[in-house]
Amino acid sequence: MLKRIGLAILILLIVIVMATFTANNTGMVDIDLAFVEVHTSIPLAFTVTFALGWLFGILCLGFYALKLLNERRVLRRTLRMSESEVSSLRNLPLSDAD
């Protein structure tokens, strides 16, 4: 519950900062992307940059999560095999060391 409240406050804070930034910077900017030049407002340029950075972060986090899930799957399989081996070894009769 506390995480959700903290996340909501963080999102609200980001929205307030972006709205303040937008209200204070109404100018235009030229962005040269090497293959095309774009003439846009400063707030729109920052908003698009922020959104692309956020999406890139989510994409990277997704790949990391997939890596962890795969590692977890491999570890669970190894654990099952090890438990099976221990169980079969426990069921073997003890040999006398005459």
Biopython code that builds the backbone (N, CA, C, O; Angstrom):
import numpy as np
from Bio.PDB.StructureBuilder import StructureBuilder

atoms = [
    (1, "MET", "N", (0.819, -1.189, 0.000)),
    (1, "MET", "CA", (0.000, 0.000, 0.000)),
    (1, "MET", "C", (0.867, 1.258, 0.000)),
    (1, "MET", "O", (0.585, 2.221, -0.713)),
    (2, "LEU", "N", (1.928, 1.235, 0.812)),
    (2, "LEU", "CA", (2.808, 2.393, 0.912)),
    (2, "LEU", "C", (3.550, 2.624, -0.409)),
    (2, "LEU", "O", (3.821, 3.766, -0.778)),
    (3, "LYS", "N", (3.876, 1.539, -1.118)),
    (3, "LYS", "CA", (4.539, 1.678, -2.419)),
    (3, "LYS", "C", (3.638, 2.389, -3.415)),
    (3, "LYS", "O", (4.091, 3.252, -4.168)),
    (4, "ARG", "N", (2.371, 2.028, -3.418)),
    (4, "ARG", "CA", (1.429, 2.650, -4.357)),
    (4, "ARG", "C", (1.265, 4.141, -4.067)),
    (4, "ARG", "O", (1.207, 4.958, -4.986)),
    (5, "ILE", "N", (1.193, 4.479, -2.808)),
    (5, "ILE", "CA", (1.072, 5.892, -2.439)),
    (5, "ILE", "C", (2.331, 6.653, -2.848)),
    (5, "ILE", "O", (2.251, 7.760, -3.380)),
    (6, "GLY", "N", (3.490, 6.052, -2.595)),
    (6, "GLY", "CA", (4.747, 6.681, -2.993)),
    (6, "GLY", "C", (4.844, 6.849, -4.498)),
    (6, "GLY", "O", (5.301, 7.886, -4.980)),
    (7, "LEU", "N", (4.414, 5.828, -5.253)),
    (7, "LEU", "CA", (4.432, 5.912, -6.713)),
    (7, "LEU", "C", (3.470, 6.989, -7.207)),
    (7, "LEU", "O", (3.799, 7.744, -8.122)),
    (8, "ALA", "N", (2.297, 7.061, -6.611)),
    (8, "ALA", "CA", (1.317, 8.088, -6.999)),
    (8, "ALA", "C", (1.860, 9.485, -6.722)),
    (8, "ALA", "O", (1.695, 10.389, -7.541)),
    (9, "ILE", "N", (2.508, 9.664, -5.571)),
    (9, "ILE", "CA", (3.092, 10.974, -5.242)),
    (9, "ILE", "C", (4.210, 11.312, -6.227)),
    (9, "ILE", "O", (4.318, 12.456, -6.668)),
    (10, "LEU", "N", (5.043, 10.328, -6.576)),
    (10, "LEU", "CA", (6.124, 10.557, -7.535)),
    (10, "LEU", "C", (5.586, 10.950, -8.903)),
    (10, "LEU", "O", (6.098, 11.877, -9.529)),
    (11, "ILE", "N", (4.564, 10.256, -9.367)),
    (11, "ILE", "CA", (3.964, 10.577, -10.670)),
    (11, "ILE", "C", (3.341, 11.972, -10.629)),
    (11, "ILE", "O", (3.492, 12.746, -11.574)),
    (12, "LEU", "N", (2.649, 12.291, -9.549)),
    (12, "LEU", "CA", (2.053, 13.624, -9.409)),
    (12, "LEU", "C", (3.125, 14.704, -9.409)),
    (12, "LEU", "O", (2.955, 15.753, -10.030)),
    (13, "LEU", "N", (4.227, 14.450, -8.714)),
    (13, "LEU", "CA", (5.335, 15.398, -8.677)),
    (13, "LEU", "C", (5.934, 15.602, -10.073)),
    (13, "LEU", "O", (6.240, 16.732, -10.454)),
    (14, "ILE", "N", (6.101, 14.525, -10.831)),
    (14, "ILE", "CA", (6.640, 14.631, -12.197)),
    (14, "ILE", "C", (5.693, 15.437, -13.079)),
    (14, "ILE", "O", (6.136, 16.275, -13.865)),
    (15, "VAL", "N", (4.397, 15.190, -12.953)),
    (15, "VAL", "CA", (3.411, 15.933, -13.757)),
    (15, "VAL", "C", (3.451, 17.415, -13.401)),
    (15, "VAL", "O", (3.392, 18.265, -14.290)),
    (16, "ILE", "N", (3.549, 17.733, -12.121)),
    (16, "ILE", "CA", (3.604, 19.139, -11.698)),
    (16, "ILE", "C", (4.858, 19.819, -12.231)),
    (16, "ILE", "O", (4.792, 20.948, -12.716)),
    (17, "VAL", "N", (6.005, 19.139, -12.145)),
    (17, "VAL", "CA", (7.258, 19.704, -12.650)),
    (17, "VAL", "C", (7.170, 19.927, -14.156)),
    (17, "VAL", "O", (7.593, 20.965, -14.664)),
    (18, "MET", "N", (6.614, 18.940, -14.870)),
    (18, "MET", "CA", (6.486, 19.091, -16.326)),
    (18, "MET", "C", (5.527, 20.226, -16.692)),
    (18, "MET", "O", (5.783, 20.963, -17.644)),
    (19, "ALA", "N", (4.428, 20.375, -15.949)),
    (19, "ALA", "CA", (3.481, 21.457, -16.231)),
    (19, "ALA", "C", (4.122, 22.813, -15.956)),
    (19, "ALA", "O", (3.920, 23.759, -16.718)),
    (20, "THR", "N", (4.892, 22.917, -14.874)),
    (20, "THR", "CA", (5.592, 24.164, -14.560)),
    (20, "THR", "C", (6.628, 24.478, -15.631)),
    (20, "THR", "O", (6.754, 25.622, -16.067)),
    (21, "PHE", "N", (7.371, 23.454, -16.053)),
    (21, "PHE", "CA", (8.376, 23.635, -17.095)),
    (21, "PHE", "C", (7.725, 24.096, -18.397)),
    (21, "PHE", "O", (8.240, 24.979, -19.083)),
    (22, "THR", "N", (6.589, 23.489, -18.727)),
    (22, "THR", "CA", (5.878, 23.855, -19.953)),
    (22, "THR", "C", (5.383, 25.299, -19.898)),
    (22, "THR", "O", (5.470, 26.026, -20.888)),
    (23, "ALA", "N", (4.870, 25.710, -18.757)),
    (23, "ALA", "CA", (4.345, 27.071, -18.625)),
    (23, "ALA", "C", (5.459, 28.111, -18.694)),
    (23, "ALA", "O", (5.238, 29.216, -19.190)),
    (24, "ASN", "N", (6.650, 27.778, -18.205)),
    (24, "ASN", "CA", (7.750, 28.751, -18.176)),
    (24, "ASN", "C", (8.584, 28.781, -19.453)),
    (24, "ASN", "O", (9.291, 29.760, -19.691)),
    (25, "ASN", "N", (8.523, 27.744, -20.276)),
    (25, "ASN", "CA", (9.338, 27.678, -21.492)),
    (25, "ASN", "C", (8.436, 27.489, -22.705)),
    (25, "ASN", "O", (8.089, 26.368, -23.079)),
    (26, "THR", "N", (8.073, 28.595, -23.297)),
    (26, "THR", "CA", (7.163, 28.536, -24.445)),
    (26, "THR", "C", (7.898, 28.714, -25.761)),
    (26, "THR", "O", (7.259, 28.817, -26.808)),
    (27, "GLY", "N", (9.218, 28.754, -25.736)),
    (27, "GLY", "CA", (9.991, 28.999, -26.945)),
    (27, "GLY", "C", (10.071, 27.796, -27.864)),
    (27, "GLY", "O", (9.602, 26.705, -27.541)),
    (28, "MET", "N", (10.674, 28.027, -29.010)),
    (28, "MET", "CA", (10.846, 26.987, -30.018)),
    (28, "MET", "C", (12.319, 26.608, -30.092)),
    (28, "MET", "O", (13.193, 27.390, -29.718)),
    (29, "VAL", "N", (12.582, 25.402, -30.577)),
    (29, "VAL", "CA", (13.942, 24.909, -30.693)),
    (29, "VAL", "C", (14.070, 24.113, -31.986)),
    (29, "VAL", "O", (13.123, 23.454, -32.418)),
    (30, "ASP", "N", (15.253, 24.179, -32.603)),
    (30, "ASP", "CA", (15.548, 23.370, -33.786)),
    (30, "ASP", "C", (16.350, 22.151, -33.346)),
    (30, "ASP", "O", (17.361, 22.273, -32.654)),
    (31, "ILE", "N", (15.884, 20.979, -33.758)),
    (31, "ILE", "CA", (16.568, 19.731, -33.420)),
    (31, "ILE", "C", (17.069, 19.107, -34.711)),
    (31, "ILE", "O", (16.284, 18.787, -35.603)),
    (32, "ASP", "N", (18.394, 18.935, -34.806)),
    (32, "ASP", "CA", (19.008, 18.336, -35.990)),
    (32, "ASP", "C", (19.304, 16.871, -35.695)),
    (32, "ASP", "O", (20.161, 16.564, -34.866)),
    (33, "LEU", "N", (18.601, 15.969, -36.370)),
    (33, "LEU", "CA", (18.761, 14.535, -36.160)),
    (33, "LEU", "C", (19.639, 13.889, -37.237)),
    (33, "LEU", "O", (19.535, 12.685, -37.470)),
    (34, "ALA", "N", (20.472, 14.646, -37.875)),
    (34, "ALA", "CA", (21.420, 14.217, -38.908)),
    (34, "ALA", "C", (20.739, 13.930, -40.235)),
    (34, "ALA", "O", (21.308, 14.236, -41.283)),
    (35, "PHE", "N", (19.555, 13.361, -40.232)),
    (35, "PHE", "CA", (18.864, 13.080, -41.485)),
    (35, "PHE", "C", (17.619, 13.945, -41.676)),
    (35, "PHE", "O", (17.047, 13.989, -42.765)),
    (36, "VAL", "N", (17.209, 14.628, -40.618)),
    (36, "VAL", "CA", (16.068, 15.535, -40.704)),
    (36, "VAL", "C", (16.203, 16.583, -39.600)),
    (36, "VAL", "O", (16.730, 16.307, -38.522)),
    (37, "GLU", "N", (15.720, 17.782, -39.888)),
    (37, "GLU", "CA", (15.733, 18.838, -38.887)),
    (37, "GLU", "C", (14.295, 19.149, -38.493)),
    (37, "GLU", "O", (13.428, 19.337, -39.347)),
    (38, "VAL", "N", (14.056, 19.200, -37.181)),
    (38, "VAL", "CA", (12.707, 19.393, -36.658)),
    (38, "VAL", "C", (12.669, 20.712, -35.895)),
    (38, "VAL", "O", (13.560, 21.004, -35.097)),
    (39, "HIS", "N", (11.639, 21.501, -36.146)),
    (39, "HIS", "CA", (11.416, 22.752, -35.439)),
    (39, "HIS", "C", (10.205, 22.536, -34.533)),
    (39, "HIS", "O", (9.080, 22.406, -35.018)),
    (40, "THR", "N", (10.433, 22.496, -33.220)),
    (40, "THR", "CA", (9.359, 22.175, -32.279)),
    (40, "THR", "C", (9.492, 23.018, -31.010)),
    (40, "THR", "O", (10.477, 23.731, -30.821)),
    (41, "SER", "N", (8.494, 22.923, -30.159)),
    (41, "SER", "CA", (8.535, 23.665, -28.893)),
    (41, "SER", "C", (9.435, 22.929, -27.904)),
    (41, "SER", "O", (9.615, 21.714, -27.997)),
    (42, "ILE", "N", (9.990, 23.670, -26.971)),
    (42, "ILE", "CA", (10.894, 23.095, -25.966)),
    (42, "ILE", "C", (10.177, 22.056, -25.090)),
    (42, "ILE", "O", (10.725, 20.975, -24.875)),
    (43, "PRO", "N", (8.981, 22.343, -24.583)),
    (43, "PRO", "CA", (8.316, 21.328, -23.744)),
    (43, "PRO", "C", (8.032, 20.031, -24.488)),
    (43, "PRO", "O", (8.175, 18.948, -23.920)),
    (44, "LEU", "N", (7.631, 20.126, -25.755)),
    (44, "LEU", "CA", (7.367, 18.927, -26.529)),
    (44, "LEU", "C", (8.646, 18.129, -26.737)),
    (44, "LEU", "O", (8.634, 16.900, -26.657)),
    (45, "ALA", "N", (9.737, 18.813, -27.000)),
    (45, "ALA", "CA", (11.017, 18.126, -27.184)),
    (45, "ALA", "C", (11.435, 17.392, -25.908)),
    (45, "ALA", "O", (11.880, 16.246, -25.971)),
    (46, "PHE", "N", (11.294, 18.044, -24.756)),
    (46, "PHE", "CA", (11.643, 17.400, -23.490)),
    (46, "PHE", "C", (10.691, 16.256, -23.147)),
    (46, "PHE", "O", (11.115, 15.231, -22.613)),
    (47, "THR", "N", (9.410, 16.430, -23.452)),
    (47, "THR", "CA", (8.429, 15.379, -23.170)),
    (47, "THR", "C", (8.704, 14.139, -24.011)),
    (47, "THR", "O", (8.652, 13.017, -23.505)),
    (48, "VAL", "N", (8.992, 14.337, -25.281)),
    (48, "VAL", "CA", (9.306, 13.198, -26.155)),
    (48, "VAL", "C", (10.590, 12.523, -25.707)),
    (48, "VAL", "O", (10.672, 11.295, -25.691)),
    (49, "THR", "N", (11.593, 13.314, -25.342)),
    (49, "THR", "CA", (12.849, 12.749, -24.855)),
    (49, "THR", "C", (12.633, 11.964, -23.575)),
    (49, "THR", "O", (13.184, 10.875, -23.418)),
    (50, "PHE", "N", (11.840, 12.499, -22.659)),
    (50, "PHE", "CA", (11.522, 11.815, -21.411)),
    (50, "PHE", "C", (10.796, 10.506, -21.687)),
    (50, "PHE", "O", (11.128, 9.475, -21.101)),
    (51, "ALA", "N", (9.809, 10.539, -22.573)),
    (51, "ALA", "CA", (9.028, 9.333, -22.880)),
    (51, "ALA", "C", (9.905, 8.265, -23.540)),
    (51, "ALA", "O", (9.794, 7.084, -23.214)),
    (52, "LEU", "N", (10.770, 8.675, -24.461)),
    (52, "LEU", "CA", (11.659, 7.703, -25.112)),
    (52, "LEU", "C", (12.648, 7.102, -24.119)),
    (52, "LEU", "O", (12.943, 5.909, -24.181)),
    (53, "GLY", "N", (13.152, 7.912, -23.217)),
    (53, "GLY", "CA", (14.044, 7.399, -22.181)),
    (53, "GLY", "C", (13.335, 6.427, -21.257)),
    (53, "GLY", "O", (13.901, 5.406, -20.869)),
    (54, "TRP", "N", (12.099, 6.742, -20.905)),
    (54, "TRP", "CA", (11.304, 5.868, -20.061)),
    (54, "TRP", "C", (11.053, 4.535, -20.767)),
    (54, "TRP", "O", (11.204, 3.474, -20.162)),
    (55, "LEU", "N", (10.671, 4.588, -22.044)),
    (55, "LEU", "CA", (10.437, 3.354, -22.802)),
    (55, "LEU", "C", (11.714, 2.520, -22.929)),
    (55, "LEU", "O", (11.671, 1.294, -22.831)),
    (56, "PHE", "N", (12.840, 3.184, -23.146)),
    (56, "PHE", "CA", (14.114, 2.469, -23.222)),
    (56, "PHE", "C", (14.426, 1.784, -21.891)),
    (56, "PHE", "O", (14.900, 0.648, -21.870)),
    (57, "GLY", "N", (14.162, 2.469, -20.793)),
    (57, "GLY", "CA", (14.378, 1.883, -19.469)),
    (57, "GLY", "C", (13.482, 0.681, -19.234)),
    (57, "GLY", "O", (13.936, -0.334, -18.704)),
    (58, "ILE", "N", (12.218, 0.778, -19.619)),
    (58, "ILE", "CA", (11.285, -0.348, -19.477)),
    (58, "ILE", "C", (11.733, -1.520, -20.340)),
    (58, "ILE", "O", (11.652, -2.671, -19.911)),
    (59, "LEU", "N", (12.200, -1.243, -21.536)),
    (59, "LEU", "CA", (12.688, -2.300, -22.423)),
    (59, "LEU", "C", (13.901, -3.005, -21.819)),
    (59, "LEU", "O", (13.972, -4.233, -21.828)),
    (60, "CYS", "N", (14.837, -2.245, -21.304)),
    (60, "CYS", "CA", (16.019, -2.836, -20.661)),
    (60, "CYS", "C", (15.621, -3.651, -19.439)),
    (60, "CYS", "O", (16.148, -4.742, -19.223)),
    (61, "LEU", "N", (14.705, -3.138, -18.645)),
    (61, "LEU", "CA", (14.229, -3.858, -17.468)),
    (61, "LEU", "C", (13.532, -5.153, -17.881)),
    (61, "LEU", "O", (13.669, -6.175, -17.209)),
    (62, "GLY", "N", (12.791, -5.111, -18.974)),
    (62, "GLY", "CA", (12.116, -6.313, -19.470)),
    (62, "GLY", "C", (13.101, -7.394, -19.870)),
    (62, "GLY", "O", (12.903, -8.566, -19.551)),
    (63, "PHE", "N", (14.169, -7.007, -20.571)),
    (63, "PHE", "CA", (15.182, -7.993, -20.949)),
    (63, "PHE", "C", (15.873, -8.567, -19.717)),
    (63, "PHE", "O", (16.174, -9.759, -19.676)),
    (64, "TYR", "N", (16.124, -7.736, -18.724)),
    (64, "TYR", "CA", (16.749, -8.213, -17.490)),
    (64, "TYR", "C", (15.819, -9.179, -16.758)),
    (64, "TYR", "O", (16.268, -10.195, -16.228)),
    (65, "ALA", "N", (14.521, -8.860, -16.729)),
    (65, "ALA", "CA", (13.548, -9.733, -16.074)),
    (65, "ALA", "C", (13.462, -11.077, -16.789)),
    (65, "ALA", "O", (13.363, -12.119, -16.141)),
    (66, "LEU", "N", (13.499, -11.061, -18.124)),
    (66, "LEU", "CA", (13.481, -12.315, -18.883)),
    (66, "LEU", "C", (14.721, -13.147, -18.584)),
    (66, "LEU", "O", (14.639, -14.370, -18.470)),
    (67, "LYS", "N", (15.860, -12.492, -18.459)),
    (67, "LYS", "CA", (17.098, -13.196, -18.118)),
    (67, "LYS", "C", (16.980, -13.852, -16.749)),
    (67, "LYS", "O", (17.377, -15.004, -16.572)),
    (68, "LEU", "N", (16.435, -13.121, -15.780)),
    (68, "LEU", "CA", (16.259, -13.671, -14.438)),
    (68, "LEU", "C", (15.263, -14.832, -14.430)),
    (68, "LEU", "O", (15.474, -15.823, -13.731)),
    (69, "LEU", "N", (14.186, -14.715, -15.196)),
    (69, "LEU", "CA", (13.212, -15.804, -15.269)),
    (69, "LEU", "C", (13.831, -17.055, -15.871)),
    (69, "LEU", "O", (13.575, -18.164, -15.402)),
    (70, "ASN", "N", (14.640, -16.884, -16.901)),
    (70, "ASN", "CA", (15.304, -18.029, -17.513)),
    (70, "ASN", "C", (16.271, -18.676, -16.528)),
    (70, "ASN", "O", (16.325, -19.902, -16.422)),
    (71, "GLU", "N", (17.035, -17.853, -15.805)),
    (71, "GLU", "CA", (17.968, -18.381, -14.813)),
    (71, "GLU", "C", (17.222, -19.120, -13.708)),
    (71, "GLU", "O", (17.677, -20.164, -13.240)),
    (72, "ARG", "N", (16.097, -18.592, -13.299)),
    (72, "ARG", "CA", (15.270, -19.239, -12.275)),
    (72, "ARG", "C", (14.761, -20.593, -12.762)),
    (72, "ARG", "O", (14.755, -21.566, -12.008)),
    (73, "ARG", "N", (14.335, -20.654, -14.025)),
    (73, "ARG", "CA", (13.852, -21.904, -14.601)),
    (73, "ARG", "C", (14.948, -22.958, -14.610)),
    (73, "ARG", "O", (14.705, -24.113, -14.261)),
    (74, "VAL", "N", (16.155, -22.565, -15.009)),
    (74, "VAL", "CA", (17.290, -23.494, -15.050)),
    (74, "VAL", "C", (17.632, -23.962, -13.632)),
    (74, "VAL", "O", (17.890, -25.148, -13.423)),
    (75, "LEU", "N", (17.637, -23.056, -12.669)),
    (75, "LEU", "CA", (17.953, -23.427, -11.293)),
    (75, "LEU", "C", (16.901, -24.369, -10.700)),
    (75, "LEU", "O", (17.245, -25.298, -9.968)),
    (76, "ARG", "N", (15.640, -24.138, -11.006)),
    (76, "ARG", "CA", (14.591, -25.029, -10.512)),
    (76, "ARG", "C", (14.745, -26.428, -11.107)),
    (76, "ARG", "O", (14.570, -27.428, -10.410)),
    (77, "ARG", "N", (15.072, -26.493, -12.394)),
    (77, "ARG", "CA", (15.273, -27.791, -13.034)),
    (77, "ARG", "C", (16.455, -28.517, -12.392)),
    (77, "ARG", "O", (16.377, -29.716, -12.124)),
    (78, "THR", "N", (17.540, -27.797, -12.147)),
    (78, "THR", "CA", (18.716, -28.392, -11.504)),
    (78, "THR", "C", (18.375, -28.863, -10.095)),
    (78, "THR", "O", (18.820, -29.932, -9.678)),
    (79, "LEU", "N", (17.593, -28.081, -9.360)),
    (79, "LEU", "CA", (17.183, -28.461, -8.011)),
    (79, "LEU", "C", (16.349, -29.732, -8.038)),
    (79, "LEU", "O", (16.562, -30.627, -7.220)),
    (80, "ARG", "N", (15.394, -29.827, -8.972)),
    (80, "ARG", "CA", (14.576, -31.033, -9.080)),
    (80, "ARG", "C", (15.434, -32.260, -9.368)),
    (80, "ARG", "O", (15.215, -33.325, -8.790)),
    (81, "MET", "N", (16.409, -32.112, -10.259)),
    (81, "MET", "CA", (17.288, -33.233, -10.584)),
    (81, "MET", "C", (18.119, -33.627, -9.372)),
    (81, "MET", "O", (18.297, -34.817, -9.113)),
    (82, "SER", "N", (18.624, -32.667, -8.633)),
    (82, "SER", "CA", (19.429, -32.940, -7.449)),
    (82, "SER", "C", (18.589, -33.621, -6.370)),
    (82, "SER", "O", (19.041, -34.576, -5.738)),
    (83, "GLU", "N", (17.369, -33.130, -6.161)),
    (83, "GLU", "CA", (16.484, -33.754, -5.174)),
    (83, "GLU", "C", (16.143, -35.178, -5.568)),
    (83, "GLU", "O", (16.063, -36.059, -4.712)),
    (84, "SER", "N", (15.942, -35.408, -6.847)),
    (84, "SER", "CA", (15.658, -36.758, -7.335)),
    (84, "SER", "C", (16.850, -37.674, -7.097)),
    (84, "SER", "O", (16.680, -38.821, -6.681)),
    (85, "GLU", "N", (18.035, -37.185, -7.353)),
    (85, "GLU", "CA", (19.239, -37.981, -7.134)),
    (85, "GLU", "C", (19.422, -38.300, -5.656)),
    (85, "GLU", "O", (19.744, -39.437, -5.312)),
    (86, "VAL", "N", (19.227, -37.332, -4.784)),
    (86, "VAL", "CA", (19.349, -37.558, -3.339)),
    (86, "VAL", "C", (18.309, -38.581, -2.886)),
    (86, "VAL", "O", (18.617, -39.461, -2.081)),
    (87, "SER", "N", (17.103, -38.475, -3.387)),
    (87, "SER", "CA", (16.042, -39.412, -3.016)),
    (87, "SER", "C", (16.391, -40.834, -3.455)),
    (87, "SER", "O", (16.190, -41.787, -2.701)),
    (88, "SER", "N", (16.911, -40.974, -4.667)),
    (88, "SER", "CA", (17.275, -42.311, -5.141)),
    (88, "SER", "C", (18.465, -42.868, -4.358)),
    (88, "SER", "O", (18.529, -44.073, -4.119)),
    (89, "LEU", "N", (19.395, -42.022, -3.962)),
    (89, "LEU", "CA", (20.530, -42.487, -3.161)),
    (89, "LEU", "C", (20.087, -42.906, -1.759)),
    (89, "LEU", "O", (20.661, -43.833, -1.186)),
    (90, "ARG", "N", (19.097, -42.253, -1.210)),
    (90, "ARG", "CA", (18.594, -42.617, 0.118)),
    (90, "ARG", "C", (17.892, -43.973, 0.092)),
    (90, "ARG", "O", (17.878, -44.692, 1.092)),
    (91, "ASN", "N", (17.321, -44.310, -1.032)),
    (91, "ASN", "CA", (16.584, -45.572, -1.137)),
    (91, "ASN", "C", (17.486, -46.768, -1.433)),
    (91, "ASN", "O", (17.021, -47.906, -1.374)),
    (92, "LEU", "N", (18.740, -46.548, -1.743)),
    (92, "LEU", "CA", (19.662, -47.648, -1.994)),
    (92, "LEU", "C", (19.964, -48.368, -0.670)),
    (92, "LEU", "O", (20.092, -47.732, 0.376)),
    (93, "PRO", "N", (20.075, -49.685, -0.729)),
    (93, "PRO", "CA", (20.421, -50.409, 0.500)),
    (93, "PRO", "C", (21.879, -50.143, 0.878)),
    (93, "PRO", "O", (22.737, -49.952, 0.015)),
    (94, "LEU", "N", (22.134, -50.135, 2.174)),
    (94, "LEU", "CA", (23.495, -49.929, 2.652)),
    (94, "LEU", "C", (24.280, -51.225, 2.465)),
    (94, "LEU", "O", (23.789, -52.307, 2.787)),
    (95, "SER", "N", (25.473, -51.113, 1.955)),
    (95, "SER", "CA", (26.308, -52.303, 1.798)),
    (95, "SER", "C", (27.203, -52.432, 3.018)),
    (95, "SER", "O", (27.727, -51.445, 3.534)),
    (96, "ASP", "N", (27.366, -53.674, 3.467)),
    (96, "ASP", "CA", (28.217, -53.910, 4.640)),
    (96, "ASP", "C", (29.670, -53.786, 4.253)),
    (96, "ASP", "O", (30.064, -54.210, 3.167)),
    (97, "ALA", "N", (30.453, -53.224, 5.109)),
    (97, "ALA", "CA", (31.874, -53.026, 4.840)),
    (97, "ALA", "C", (32.665, -54.126, 5.552)),
    (97, "ALA", "O", (33.558, -53.821, 6.342)),
    (98, "ASP", "N", (32.357, -55.383, 5.288)),
    (98, "ASP", "CA", (33.017, -56.509, 5.969)),
    (98, "ASP", "C", (34.478, -56.490, 5.767)),
    (98, "ASP", "O", (35.182, -57.364, 6.271)),
]
sb = StructureBuilder()
sb.init_structure("model")
sb.init_model(0)
sb.init_chain("A")
sb.init_seg("    ")
for serial, (resi, resn, name, xyz) in enumerate(atoms, 1):
    if name == "N":
        sb.init_residue(resn, " ", resi, " ")
    sb.init_atom(name, np.array(xyz, "f"), 0.0, 1.0, " ", f" {name:<3s}", serial, name[0])
structure = sb.get_structure()
